[in-house]
Amino acid sequence: MTEAAELPPAPEGARTVFGEYFPEAVRYAELLADVGVKRGLIGPREVPRLWERHLLNCAVLAEVVPEDVMVCDVGSGAGLPGIPLALVRRDLKITLLEPLLRRTNFLQEVVELLGLDHVTVARGRAEEVLGKVQPVHVVTARAVAPLDRLAGWGVPLLRPYGEMLALKGDAAEEELKSARAALGKLGVVDTSIVKVGEGIVDPLATVVRVEVGESPGGVRFAAKRAKAARTGRTRRRR
């Protein structure tokens, strides 16, 4: 087994971004570098760049998330981007959605240790919780899947006129171009690419913004949601 490299000190920009919650951000970085590596949630080679490539790159997503909204972080994994976002935005109500038990166990430990009372951990796949969880204003995701597949999971979880914010790399424009037809079928009405993190991260973080109209997921998912809601009401009556 490859041993993890030593976690470098936090860059000065981290104090600016995390503010009064900088100590919690440091603790989270330490957990990722230690327990996260041991449990296979973070590769050992990622430890030297945990701050710049992971924590800060995710935290600057806060620049484009509206105030006082509900957020679902799909495929949260080790909590990226959900936990850095939660540290800098206490006004949000965030659900970390992750299907793997070892990851949800880690996420729950982190949430409790850092005192993130506005964060909930849920185990499951996006397609499994459709109709069982309250629709959210914003879906976030990072390095989960190609955009067309990611949208198929995340967009149906949105409220009408909500948005999915996906952190992507250099191929963001190409992915968006390839996914346009699939996005249209999912009720997407507008898309854009936004750069965030000026003065904090270099290169800037790339966010693909996908906005929906009154039917998130399109007609097919509207029917699925209605069916799931009817099933839920029937179960509650029993």
Beta strands, then each sheet from edge to edge (+ up, - down):
strand 1: 70-74
strand 2: 93-98
strand 3: 119-123
strand 4: 136-142
strand 5: 158-168
strand 6: 188-196
strand 7: 205-212
sheet 1: 3+ 2+ 1+ 4+ 5+ 7- 6+
end
